[in-house]
């Protein structure tokens, strides 16, 4: 009898868990990710006191036994809300609904005896979602109802992929609404400020510094920010190596490291004549460099710093594959790349 009851209990728990998962997974992915929200208000938690109001947000006011004061209050462009029959507007921008409620009670106390006031967030409109894409596992729009830092945003997108490079670009589409001292003190590793008004400026932060836990690499993300995790640019390892492949160029990769990452040279490799084909801007034909890899291993010469789109061709005793590889990557390969790009899925954001 006890065994039967135990089995029934396990089945009930499993059914409950399945129902929760079904409800949780029913929302379409196009809605994006919402951080710190509740079903009470679309995209917001009315009980979250960390949410600071801004222009466009709407509050719902209810005064017990005084319906003339009831209604919805929109935060205007100056950051204020107007209460019916109250002469002076109340400051709302960068304040929580609890702080505003205290001011509403104080204002109504001039006309009412101990007013009982309910004030809640009805619509959260002041914070457009941030967008994160590039070398992340789940590119998405993220509705932020609290202070969210870059690391939080990347975590909500599944983290970065192995294709991630060293830089993260952040484009700001909105000014800082409620800045704090740490936000203003933070300095990115680089900032692009275009002279041309048709171009958009952006800040650059270091992904490596973020992974190392450095505070200056983890800025607060503003509503409306566009965050792009740059993909690492490739180098191509060909010829007499154990595993010919393309590698992501990261953290100042050098020739010795790149050859080690493909398993080293094959036994018939001509290591004294490693060829590096390097594309130069404005040139149709790449430059050719011949490097004695034996001298690099013996530290007779400095290691070679690789650059994006380098082709490292290690010849063997039967001859080099350089001409074939040049034709592949600089000629015939172009059409295949164009075809690959054309079949990428298109997403529409409404």
C-alpha positions as CSV (number, residue, x, y, z in Angstrom):
1,X,0.0,0.0,0.0
2,X,2.9,2.4,0.9
3,X,4.6,1.6,-2.4
4,X,1.4,2.4,-4.3
5,X,1.0,5.8,-2.5
6,X,4.7,6.6,-3.2
7,X,4.3,5.9,-7.0
8,X,1.2,8.1,-7.1
9,X,3.1,10.9,-5.4
10,X,5.9,10.7,-7.9
11,X,3.5,10.7,-10.8
12,X,1.8,13.8,-9.4
13,X,5.0,15.7,-9.0
14,X,6.1,14.8,-12.6
15,X,2.8,16.0,-14.0
16,X,3.1,19.3,-12.1
17,X,6.7,19.8,-13.3
18,X,5.6,19.1,-16.9
19,X,2.8,21.7,-16.7
20,X,5.2,24.3,-15.4
21,X,7.6,23.7,-18.2
22,X,4.8,23.8,-20.8
23,X,3.6,27.2,-19.4
24,X,7.2,28.6,-19.3
25,X,8.1,27.5,-22.8
26,X,4.9,28.7,-24.4
27,X,6.1,32.3,-25.0
28,X,7.4,32.9,-28.5
29,X,11.1,33.7,-28.8
30,X,10.4,36.9,-30.7
31,X,9.2,38.5,-27.5
32,X,12.9,38.7,-26.4
33,X,14.2,38.4,-22.9
34,X,12.8,40.3,-19.9
35,X,15.0,40.7,-16.8
36,X,13.2,41.0,-13.5
37,X,9.6,41.1,-14.5
38,X,6.1,39.9,-13.4
39,X,2.9,39.2,-15.1
40,X,1.2,42.2,-13.4
41,X,2.5,44.7,-16.0
42,X,3.8,43.8,-19.4
43,X,7.6,43.9,-19.1
44,X,7.7,45.2,-15.5
45,X,7.2,44.1,-11.9
46,X,5.1,46.6,-10.0
47,X,6.5,45.3,-6.7
48,X,10.1,45.9,-7.8
49,X,11.3,49.0,-6.0
50,X,14.4,49.2,-8.0
51,X,12.5,50.4,-11.1
52,X,13.0,54.1,-11.4
53,X,10.4,55.9,-13.5
54,X,11.0,58.0,-16.6
55,X,9.0,59.9,-19.3
56,X,6.3,57.8,-20.8
57,X,5.7,55.5,-17.8
58,X,2.1,55.4,-16.5
59,X,1.0,55.1,-12.8
60,X,-2.4,54.0,-11.6
61,X,-3.7,56.1,-8.7
62,X,-6.6,55.1,-6.4
63,X,-7.7,57.0,-3.4
64,X,-10.1,55.3,-1.0
65,X,-13.6,56.8,-1.1
66,X,-12.4,59.7,-3.3
67,X,-13.0,58.7,-6.9
68,X,-12.4,62.2,-8.2
69,X,-8.6,61.6,-7.7
70,X,-8.6,58.2,-9.3
71,X,-7.0,57.6,-12.8
72,X,-3.8,57.0,-14.6
73,X,-0.9,59.4,-14.4
74,X,1.5,59.6,-17.2
75,X,5.0,60.9,-16.6
76,X,5.5,63.9,-18.9
77,X,8.6,64.8,-20.9
78,X,9.9,66.9,-17.9
79,X,9.7,63.9,-15.6
80,X,6.6,65.0,-13.6
81,X,3.1,63.7,-12.9
82,X,0.1,65.9,-12.5
83,X,-2.5,64.9,-9.8
84,X,-6.1,66.0,-10.3
85,X,-7.0,69.1,-8.3
86,X,-3.4,69.4,-7.0
87,X,-1.7,72.6,-8.2
88,X,1.9,71.6,-8.2
89,X,3.1,68.5,-10.2
90,X,5.1,65.8,-8.4
91,X,8.5,64.8,-9.5
92,X,8.6,61.2,-10.8
93,X,11.7,60.8,-12.9
94,X,14.4,58.6,-11.4
95,X,12.2,57.8,-8.4
96,X,10.2,54.7,-7.4
97,X,6.5,54.4,-7.2
98,X,6.8,54.1,-3.4
99,X,8.7,57.4,-3.2
100,X,6.1,59.1,-5.4
101,X,3.2,57.6,-3.3
102,X,4.6,59.3,-0.2
103,X,4.5,62.7,-2.0
104,X,1.0,62.1,-3.2
105,X,-0.2,61.3,0.3
106,X,1.5,64.5,1.6
107,X,-0.2,66.6,-1.2
108,X,-3.6,65.1,-0.6
109,X,-3.4,65.5,3.2
110,X,-4.0,69.2,2.6
111,X,-7.5,68.4,1.5
112,X,-8.3,65.0,3.0
113,X,-8.1,63.5,6.4
114,X,-5.5,60.7,6.4
115,X,-5.9,59.8,2.7
116,X,-5.6,56.1,1.9
117,X,-3.7,55.9,-1.4
118,X,-2.8,53.1,-3.7
119,X,-0.2,53.9,-6.4
120,X,1.2,51.3,-8.7
121,X,3.1,51.1,-12.0
122,X,0.6,50.4,-14.8
123,X,2.8,50.8,-17.9
124,X,6.6,50.7,-18.2
125,X,7.3,52.7,-21.4
126,X,10.5,54.7,-20.6
127,X,13.0,51.9,-21.1
128,X,13.3,50.5,-24.7
129,X,14.9,47.0,-24.8
130,X,18.6,46.6,-25.3
131,X,19.7,44.5,-28.2
132,X,22.6,42.0,-28.1
133,X,23.9,40.1,-31.1
134,X,27.1,39.0,-32.8
135,X,29.2,36.2,-31.3
136,X,26.6,35.2,-28.6
137,X,24.6,32.0,-28.4
138,X,21.2,33.6,-28.3
139,X,21.0,37.0,-30.0
140,X,18.0,38.8,-28.5
141,X,16.2,41.9,-27.3
142,X,16.4,42.3,-23.6
143,X,13.8,44.3,-21.6
144,X,15.5,45.7,-18.5
145,X,13.5,46.6,-15.5
146,X,16.5,47.1,-13.2
147,X,20.1,48.1,-13.5
148,X,21.7,45.6,-15.8
149,X,25.4,45.3,-16.4
150,X,27.2,44.0,-19.5
151,X,27.9,40.6,-17.8
152,X,24.2,40.2,-16.9
153,X,23.2,40.9,-20.5
154,X,25.7,38.4,-22.0
155,X,24.6,35.8,-19.5
156,X,20.9,36.3,-20.5
157,X,22.0,35.7,-24.1
158,X,23.6,32.4,-23.3
159,X,27.2,33.7,-23.2
160,X,29.6,34.3,-25.9
161,X,30.6,31.7,-28.6
162,X,34.0,30.4,-29.4
163,X,34.0,32.8,-32.4
164,X,34.0,35.8,-30.1
165,X,36.9,38.2,-30.6
166,X,38.5,40.6,-28.1
167,X,36.1,43.6,-28.4
168,X,32.5,44.4,-27.5
169,X,31.0,47.5,-29.1
170,X,28.2,49.3,-27.4
171,X,26.1,51.8,-29.3
172,X,24.1,54.2,-27.2
173,X,20.7,55.3,-28.6
174,X,19.4,56.9,-25.4
175,X,21.1,59.4,-23.0
176,X,21.7,58.3,-19.4
177,X,18.4,58.9,-17.6
178,X,19.3,58.2,-14.0
179,X,23.1,58.2,-13.8
180,X,25.0,57.1,-10.8
181,X,28.6,58.0,-9.8
182,X,30.0,54.7,-11.0
183,X,28.4,55.1,-14.4
184,X,29.9,58.5,-15.0
185,X,33.4,57.4,-13.8
186,X,33.6,54.3,-16.0
187,X,35.9,54.8,-19.0
188,X,35.8,52.3,-22.0
189,X,39.0,51.0,-23.6
190,X,38.2,53.0,-26.7
191,X,35.5,55.4,-27.9
192,X,34.7,56.2,-31.5
193,X,33.4,59.7,-32.0
194,X,32.6,60.3,-35.7
195,X,33.2,63.7,-37.2
196,X,30.6,62.8,-39.8
197,X,27.0,63.4,-38.4
198,X,25.7,60.5,-40.5
199,X,27.9,58.0,-38.6
200,X,27.1,56.6,-35.1
201,X,29.6,56.7,-32.3
202,X,30.2,53.8,-29.9
203,X,32.2,52.6,-26.9
204,X,34.6,49.6,-27.0
205,X,35.1,47.3,-24.0
206,X,37.5,44.4,-23.6
207,X,36.0,40.9,-23.5
208,X,39.2,39.5,-22.0
209,X,39.1,42.1,-19.2
210,X,35.4,41.3,-18.6
211,X,36.3,37.6,-18.2
212,X,39.1,38.5,-15.8
213,X,36.5,40.2,-13.6
214,X,37.7,43.8,-14.0
215,X,35.1,46.2,-12.9
216,X,35.9,48.8,-15.6
217,X,35.0,46.3,-18.3
218,X,31.5,45.7,-16.9
219,X,29.5,48.9,-17.6
220,X,25.8,49.4,-16.9
221,X,23.8,48.9,-20.0
222,X,21.4,51.7,-20.9
223,X,17.9,51.0,-22.2
224,X,18.1,51.1,-26.0
225,X,21.7,50.1,-26.1
226,X,22.9,48.0,-29.0
227,X,25.6,45.6,-27.9
228,X,27.7,43.8,-30.5
229,X,30.2,41.1,-29.5
230,X,32.7,41.2,-32.3
231,X,33.6,37.9,-34.0
232,X,37.3,37.1,-34.2
233,X,38.7,37.3,-37.6
234,X,40.1,34.1,-39.2
235,X,43.6,32.9,-40.2
236,X,43.9,29.9,-42.5
237,X,46.3,27.0,-41.8
238,X,47.0,24.9,-44.9
239,X,49.5,22.5,-46.3
240,X,51.6,20.1,-44.4
241,X,50.0,20.5,-40.9
242,X,48.3,17.8,-39.0
243,X,44.8,19.4,-39.1
244,X,44.4,22.0,-41.8
245,X,41.7,24.5,-40.7
246,X,40.8,28.1,-40.1
247,X,41.5,29.5,-36.6
248,X,40.0,32.5,-34.8
249,X,42.6,35.1,-34.4
250,X,42.6,36.1,-30.7
251,X,44.9,37.9,-28.2
252,X,47.8,38.5,-30.6
253,X,48.2,35.0,-32.0
254,X,51.6,34.2,-33.3
255,X,52.8,31.7,-35.9
256,X,54.2,29.2,-33.3
257,X,50.9,29.2,-31.4
258,X,48.8,28.8,-34.5
259,X,50.8,25.8,-35.7
260,X,50.5,24.2,-32.2
261,X,46.7,24.7,-32.4
262,X,46.5,22.6,-35.6
263,X,48.5,19.7,-34.1
264,X,51.9,20.8,-35.3
265,X,53.6,20.1,-38.6
266,X,53.4,16.8,-40.4
267,X,56.6,14.7,-40.7
268,X,57.1,15.6,-44.3
269,X,56.7,19.3,-43.8
270,X,59.3,21.7,-45.2
271,X,59.5,23.8,-42.0
272,X,62.3,26.0,-43.3
273,X,60.0,27.6,-45.9
274,X,56.7,28.3,-44.4
275,X,54.8,30.7,-46.6
276,X,52.4,33.4,-45.2
277,X,50.1,35.0,-47.8
278,X,49.0,38.4,-46.4
279,X,46.3,40.5,-48.0
280,X,47.0,44.3,-48.1
281,X,44.4,47.0,-48.3
282,X,44.1,48.3,-51.9
283,X,46.1,45.4,-53.4
284,X,44.5,42.7,-55.6
285,X,47.3,40.2,-54.9
286,X,48.4,39.3,-51.4
287,X,52.0,39.7,-50.3
288,X,54.2,36.6,-49.8
289,X,56.4,36.1,-46.8
290,X,58.7,33.1,-46.5
291,X,59.6,32.2,-42.9
292,X,62.1,29.7,-41.5
293,X,60.0,28.1,-38.7
294,X,63.1,26.2,-37.5
295,X,64.7,29.5,-36.6
296,X,61.6,30.6,-34.7
297,X,61.6,27.4,-32.6
298,X,65.3,27.9,-31.9
299,X,64.6,31.6,-31.0
300,X,67.1,32.8,-33.6
301,X,64.4,35.1,-35.0
302,X,61.3,36.6,-33.5
303,X,58.0,34.8,-33.9
304,X,55.6,36.2,-36.6
305,X,52.5,38.1,-35.4
306,X,49.6,36.9,-37.5
307,X,47.0,39.3,-39.0
308,X,43.4,38.8,-40.0
309,X,42.9,36.6,-43.1
310,X,46.5,35.5,-43.3
311,X,47.0,32.2,-45.1
312,X,49.8,30.1,-43.6
313,X,50.8,27.5,-46.1
314,X,53.3,24.9,-45.0
315,X,54.8,23.2,-48.0
316,X,56.1,19.6,-48.0
317,X,58.9,18.0,-50.0
318,X,56.6,17.5,-53.0
319,X,55.9,21.2,-53.4
320,X,53.7,24.0,-52.1
321,X,49.9,24.3,-52.2
322,X,50.2,28.1,-52.2
323,X,48.7,28.7,-55.7
324,X,45.8,26.4,-55.0
325,X,45.0,28.0,-51.7
326,X,45.3,31.5,-53.1
327,X,42.8,30.7,-55.8
328,X,40.5,29.2,-53.2
329,X,40.5,32.0,-50.7
330,X,41.0,35.1,-52.9
331,X,39.2,33.9,-56.0
332,X,36.7,31.1,-56.4
333,X,35.9,31.1,-52.7
334,X,34.2,34.5,-52.9
335,X,31.2,33.2,-54.7
336,X,30.6,30.4,-52.2
337,X,30.8,32.9,-49.3
338,X,28.2,35.2,-51.0
339,X,25.9,32.2,-51.4
340,X,26.4,31.2,-47.8
341,X,25.5,34.7,-46.6
342,X,22.3,34.8,-48.7
343,X,20.8,31.8,-46.9
344,X,21.1,33.2,-43.4
345,X,17.7,33.6,-41.7
346,X,16.1,37.0,-41.7
347,X,14.4,38.3,-38.5
348,X,12.0,41.1,-38.4
349,X,11.7,43.3,-35.2
350,X,8.4,45.0,-34.8
